[in-house]
Amino acid sequence: MRFSRLTPWAAGVAAAALALIPATASAGQQRTAAAPHAVTSATADYYAAAQGKTGAALKSALHGIIKNQSTVTYDGVWNALKVTDQDPANPNNVILVYSGRSQAKNTNGGDPNDWNREHVWAKSHGDFGTATGPGTDLHHLRPEDVTVNSVRGNKDFDMGGSPVAEAPGSYTDSDSFEPRDAVKGDVARMLLYMAVRYDGGDGFPDLEPNDKVNNGTAPAMGRISVLKQWNQMDPPDAFEQRRNQVIFDTYQHNRNPFIDHPEWVNSIW
């Protein structure tokens, strides 16, 4: 039986930073929304085709924008994550997404207490594996403790369950996983990016959110009602914004639009 720990929704979603955020941005256990930043002309131009649209038209316009990207190999993801998820307080470490732990970059691997590559949109949901495309898209790949990654498995996201020992503030049950409060919004925006970017073209499945768990191998992730709440209660912070910018500048040359414009989540869903 699920139970809710959601705090009341934030009164409004903080504006996302659209300029490069310095590497000194906070990535603490409980993060706060970043202060609003001015929209750069370059980023405004990036989203020009989406301006003034809502609903399905907005989703289609954003897909047309973000599908234009470079790709990395699955092996290349290791080194990319050492840059995108670098601990602002210690350049030798990365921040593990669910655990919140700062861990040495060189401890990546497959042994217990190593960190590995977590597919936030579980790769079995659509059966895309580690193929270049959704399987290597840095916008939803994050470093995580091997054991915690295994506990999460391919579960959908929802509220409730028992505490996860190596991920303080995270919970899990037989069919869902709840991340710590500081990254609830991050998880929501990563999943919704995937739903916009991968729409059935490029030889990949049409990924979509729905409002259930136990999606199995269907190209679906839940629950959208909870993800929308998480997007509002945990707005983009400086760590998430910097990560988006690094992926854009250095690796894929596309952006997660819901980090730049979190209000677009409710415009589409």
TAZI-V161975 format. One record per residue. N is the residue number from 1. RES is the residue in one letter. PHI is phi as a letter, one per 30 degrees, with the letter a starting at -180 (none if undefined). OMEGA is omega in degrees with one decimal (none if undefined). Layout:
# TAZI-V161975
((N/RES/PHI/OMEGA) (N/RES/PHI/OMEGA))
This chain:
# TAZI-V161975
((1/M/none/-177.6) (2/R/d/175.9) (3/F/b/-172.8) (4/S/c/170.3) (5/R/c/-178.0) (6/L/d/170.0) (7/T/d/177.4) (8/P/e/-178.7) (9/W/e/174.9) (10/A/d/-178.1) (11/A/d/176.8) (12/G/a/-179.2) (13/V/c/-179.6) (14/A/d/178.6) (15/A/d/-178.2) (16/A/d/176.0) (17/A/d/-177.5) (18/L/c/174.0) (19/A/c/-179.8) (20/L/d/-179.3) (21/I/c/-177.2) (22/P/d/-178.9) (23/A/d/178.7) (24/T/d/179.3) (25/A/d/-175.8) (26/S/d/172.2) (27/A/b/-174.3) (28/G/d/-178.6) (29/Q/e/177.7) (30/Q/c/-172.1) (31/R/c/176.2) (32/T/c/-179.7) (33/A/d/177.6) (34/A/d/176.1) (35/A/d/179.8) (36/P/e/177.5) (37/H/b/178.6) (38/A/d/175.7) (39/V/d/177.7) (40/T/d/-179.9) (41/S/d/-179.6) (42/A/d/-179.7) (43/T/d/175.7) (44/A/e/177.4) (45/D/d/-179.5) (46/Y/e/-177.4) (47/Y/c/-174.3) (48/A/e/-176.9) (49/A/d/-178.2) (50/A/c/-174.5) (51/Q/d/176.9) (52/G/i/-178.0) (53/K/c/174.6) (54/T/b/173.3) (55/G/h/-176.8) (56/A/d/179.8) (57/A/d/177.1) (58/L/d/179.4) (59/K/e/179.8) (60/S/d/179.9) (61/A/d/179.4) (62/L/d/176.1) (63/H/e/-179.9) (64/G/d/179.5) (65/I/d/-168.3) (66/I/d/178.2) (67/K/d/178.5) (68/N/d/-173.7) (69/Q/b/167.2) (70/S/d/-179.2) (71/T/b/173.5) (72/V/b/175.5) (73/T/d/179.0) (74/Y/d/173.8) (75/D/d/-179.9) (76/G/d/179.0) (77/V/d/-179.5) (78/W/e/-177.1) (79/N/d/179.4) (80/A/d/-179.0) (81/L/d/177.2) (82/K/d/177.4) (83/V/c/-175.3) (84/T/d/-175.0) (85/D/c/178.8) (86/Q/e/175.8) (87/D/d/-179.9) (88/P/e/-178.2) (89/A/c/-177.7) (90/N/a/-175.1) (91/P/d/176.8) (92/N/d/-173.7) (93/N/b/168.3) (94/V/c/175.1) (95/I/c/178.5) (96/L/d/-165.2) (97/V/d/-178.0) (98/Y/d/-177.1) (99/S/d/-175.4) (100/G/i/-176.0) (101/R/d/171.7) (102/S/d/-172.9) (103/Q/b/-177.4) (104/A/e/-179.7) (105/K/e/-174.3) (106/N/d/177.4) (107/T/c/176.4) (108/N/d/-179.6) (109/G/l/-174.8) (110/G/c/-178.9) (111/D/d/175.8) (112/P/e/-178.5) (113/N/i/162.5) (114/D/d/168.4) (115/W/c/178.2) (116/N/b/-170.7) (117/R/c/179.8) (118/E/d/171.3) (119/H/d/-178.4) (120/V/d/165.8) (121/W/d/-173.7) (122/A/e/-173.0) (123/K/d/176.4) (124/S/d/178.4) (125/H/d/-173.1) (126/G/j/174.3) (127/D/h/179.3) (128/F/c/174.2) (129/G/h/179.1) (130/T/c/177.8) (131/A/d/177.2) (132/T/e/-170.3) (133/G/k/178.7) (134/P/d/-178.8) (135/G/d/-179.9) (136/T/b/-176.6) (137/D/d/-174.8) (138/L/d/-178.9) (139/H/d/176.2) (140/H/b/176.7) (141/L/c/-177.6) (142/R/b/174.5) (143/P/d/176.9) (144/E/a/175.4) (145/D/e/-177.0) (146/V/e/-178.0) (147/T/d/179.9) (148/V/d/176.9) (149/N/e/179.0) (150/S/d/177.8) (151/V/d/177.8) (152/R/d/178.4) (153/G/h/178.5) (154/N/c/-177.6) (155/K/d/170.6) (156/D/d/-178.8) (157/F/c/-179.1) (158/D/a/178.5) (159/M/c/166.7) (160/G/j/178.7) (161/G/j/-179.5) (162/S/c/179.5) (163/P/e/175.8) (164/V/c/-168.1) (165/A/e/-174.8) (166/E/c/178.5) (167/A/b/-176.3) (168/P/e/-179.4) (169/G/i/176.7) (170/S/c/-176.5) (171/Y/b/178.0) (172/T/a/171.3) (173/D/b/-172.2) (174/S/d/-173.7) (175/D/b/-179.6) (176/S/a/-179.8) (177/F/b/176.1) (178/E/c/179.7) (179/P/d/177.2) (180/R/e/-174.5) (181/D/e/-173.3) (182/A/d/180.0) (183/V/b/177.8) (184/K/e/178.7) (185/G/d/177.4) (186/D/e/-179.8) (187/V/e/-179.6) (188/A/e/-176.0) (189/R/d/174.8) (190/M/d/-179.1) (191/L/d/-177.1) (192/L/d/169.2) (193/Y/e/-178.0) (194/M/d/-179.1) (195/A/d/178.4) (196/V/d/-176.2) (197/R/d/-173.6) (198/Y/c/-171.7) (199/D/c/179.1) (200/G/j/176.5) (201/G/d/176.4) (202/D/i/-178.4) (203/G/i/-179.2) (204/F/c/-178.2) (205/P/d/176.1) (206/D/d/-178.1) (207/L/d/-179.3) (208/E/b/171.1) (209/P/d/170.3) (210/N/b/-173.2) (211/D/c/177.5) (212/K/b/173.4) (213/V/c/-176.4) (214/N/i/179.8) (215/N/d/176.0) (216/G/i/-178.4) (217/T/c/176.7) (218/A/d/179.1) (219/P/d/-175.4) (220/A/b/175.8) (221/M/b/177.8) (222/G/b/-0.4) (223/R/c/-173.5) (224/I/d/179.5) (225/S/d/178.5) (226/V/d/179.2) (227/L/d/178.2) (228/K/d/176.7) (229/Q/d/-179.4) (230/W/d/177.3) (231/N/e/-178.3) (232/Q/d/-175.9) (233/M/d/-179.6) (234/D/b/-179.2) (235/P/d/179.3) (236/P/e/176.1) (237/D/c/-172.9) (238/A/d/179.0) (239/F/d/-179.3) (240/E/d/179.9) (241/Q/d/178.0) (242/R/d/179.7) (243/R/e/178.2) (244/N/e/-178.1) (245/Q/d/179.6) (246/V/d/177.4) (247/I/d/179.7) (248/F/d/-174.0) (249/D/d/-164.8) (250/T/c/-168.8) (251/Y/c/-169.7) (252/Q/c/179.3) (253/H/i/167.4) (254/N/b/-172.8) (255/R/b/167.9) (256/N/d/-174.0) (257/P/d/-176.4) (258/F/d/168.8) (259/I/d/177.8) (260/D/d/-177.0) (261/H/b/-179.0) (262/P/d/178.6) (263/E/d/179.5) (264/W/d/176.8) (265/V/e/-179.8) (266/N/d/176.8) (267/S/d/-177.5) (268/I/c/-175.2) (269/W/c/none))
